[in-house]
Amino acid sequence: MQLKSLLFAALCLLTVAACKSHDHDDTDNEAPVLTISTPTENEVVSGTVHVEFTVTDQSLHEMEVKVTKDSDGAELYKVNPVVHDVTDYEFHEHFNPGVAAETAVTLTVTVSDHSDQTTVKTVKFKVKP
């Protein structure tokens, strides 16, 4: 287990070092453009949840996608898609929230670019079994 942790730490350092060495456009003054198509605000989703959105930018850096319960902040879904140096990205994923009753949740998508511009969008909706 310790070897895995050391390897993971080394990989993280290499990734950060590689990112810092890229020659990025210093004229990028625009934050990433994020358009969430599903789920929609106040939608009620039964069973499997489909999350779909697009994002564009001159040079994306990082992204986080998560769905949390509004009642206690518990994460029902979380991923960090690899978008490093991508200019156009389409996200299409499905997950089962595993709730026992109708539950209010929030989808939060956070995406940043290499110019330290960040876009955060949220969608509040409900899931049920």
C-alpha positions as CSV (number, residue, x, y, z in Angstrom):
1,M,0.0,0.0,0.0
2,Q,2.8,2.4,0.8
3,L,4.4,1.8,-2.6
4,K,1.2,2.7,-4.3
5,S,1.0,5.9,-2.3
6,L,4.6,6.8,-3.3
7,L,4.0,6.0,-6.9
8,F,0.8,8.1,-6.9
9,A,2.7,11.1,-5.3
10,A,5.4,10.8,-7.9
11,L,2.9,10.8,-10.7
12,C,1.2,13.8,-9.3
13,L,4.5,15.7,-9.1
14,L,5.4,14.8,-12.6
15,T,2.0,15.9,-13.8
16,V,2.3,19.3,-12.1
17,A,5.8,19.7,-13.4
18,A,4.8,18.8,-16.9
19,C,1.9,21.3,-16.8
20,K,4.1,24.1,-15.6
21,S,6.5,23.5,-18.5
22,H,3.9,24.0,-21.2
23,D,4.0,27.2,-23.2
24,H,0.4,28.5,-22.9
25,D,-1.1,31.6,-24.4
26,D,-0.9,34.5,-21.9
27,T,-3.6,36.4,-23.8
28,D,-6.3,33.9,-22.7
29,N,-8.6,36.2,-20.6
30,E,-11.7,34.1,-21.1
31,A,-13.0,31.5,-18.6
32,P,-14.0,28.1,-19.9
33,V,-17.5,28.0,-21.5
34,L,-19.6,25.3,-19.8
35,T,-23.1,24.3,-21.0
36,I,-24.9,21.7,-19.0
37,S,-27.7,20.0,-21.0
38,T,-28.8,17.3,-18.5
39,P,-30.0,17.1,-15.8
40,T,-32.0,20.3,-15.9
41,E,-32.9,22.6,-13.0
42,N,-35.7,21.2,-10.8
43,E,-35.9,17.9,-12.8
44,V,-37.0,14.8,-11.0
45,V,-34.9,11.7,-12.2
46,S,-36.0,8.2,-11.4
47,G,-33.3,5.5,-11.3
48,T,-30.2,6.1,-13.4
49,V,-29.0,9.7,-13.7
50,H,-27.6,10.9,-17.0
51,V,-25.1,13.8,-16.8
52,E,-24.3,15.6,-20.0
53,F,-22.4,18.8,-20.7
54,T,-19.9,20.5,-23.0
55,V,-17.0,22.7,-22.2
56,T,-14.7,24.7,-24.4
57,D,-11.6,26.8,-23.8
58,Q,-8.2,27.7,-25.4
59,S,-6.5,25.2,-23.0
60,L,-8.4,23.3,-20.3
61,H,-6.5,22.3,-17.2
62,E,-8.7,20.5,-14.6
63,M,-12.3,19.4,-14.1
64,E,-14.4,18.1,-11.3
65,V,-18.0,16.7,-11.6
66,K,-19.9,15.8,-8.5
67,V,-23.5,15.3,-7.2
68,T,-24.1,15.9,-3.5
69,K,-27.2,15.5,-1.3
70,D,-28.6,18.9,-0.4
71,S,-29.5,17.7,3.1
72,D,-26.0,16.8,4.3
73,G,-23.5,17.3,1.5
74,A,-22.8,13.6,1.1
75,E,-21.3,12.8,-2.3
76,L,-23.4,10.5,-4.5
77,Y,-21.1,10.8,-7.5
78,K,-17.7,12.3,-8.2
79,V,-15.2,12.1,-11.1
80,N,-12.3,14.2,-12.3
81,P,-12.2,13.7,-16.1
82,V,-8.8,14.2,-17.7
83,V,-9.1,17.4,-19.8
84,H,-5.5,18.7,-19.7
85,D,-4.7,20.8,-22.8
86,V,-8.1,19.9,-24.4
87,T,-10.0,22.7,-26.2
88,D,-13.4,21.0,-26.6
89,Y,-14.8,18.3,-24.2
90,E,-18.1,16.5,-24.2
91,F,-19.1,14.7,-21.0
92,H,-21.7,11.9,-21.1
93,E,-21.9,9.7,-18.0
94,H,-24.6,7.7,-16.1
95,F,-24.7,6.8,-12.5
96,N,-27.1,5.2,-10.0
97,P,-27.5,7.4,-6.9
98,G,-28.7,4.5,-4.8
99,V,-31.3,6.5,-2.8
100,A,-34.2,5.0,-0.9
101,A,-36.6,8.0,-1.3
102,E,-36.9,11.2,-3.3
103,T,-33.8,13.2,-2.5
104,A,-32.8,16.8,-3.4
105,V,-29.3,17.0,-4.9
106,T,-26.9,19.4,-6.6
107,L,-24.7,18.7,-9.6
108,T,-21.6,20.9,-9.5
109,V,-19.2,21.1,-12.4
110,T,-15.9,23.0,-11.8
111,V,-13.6,23.5,-14.7
112,S,-10.4,25.6,-14.9
113,D,-7.9,26.5,-17.6
114,H,-4.2,27.2,-17.7
115,S,-4.7,30.9,-17.2
116,D,-6.3,30.3,-13.8
117,Q,-9.8,31.1,-15.1
118,T,-12.4,28.9,-13.4
119,T,-16.1,28.3,-14.3
120,V,-18.4,26.7,-11.8
121,K,-22.0,25.8,-12.6
122,T,-24.6,24.0,-10.5
123,V,-27.9,22.4,-11.2
124,K,-30.4,21.5,-8.4
125,F,-32.6,18.5,-9.1
126,K,-34.2,15.5,-7.4
127,V,-33.4,11.8,-7.6
128,K,-35.6,8.9,-6.6
129,P,-35.4,5.1,-6.7
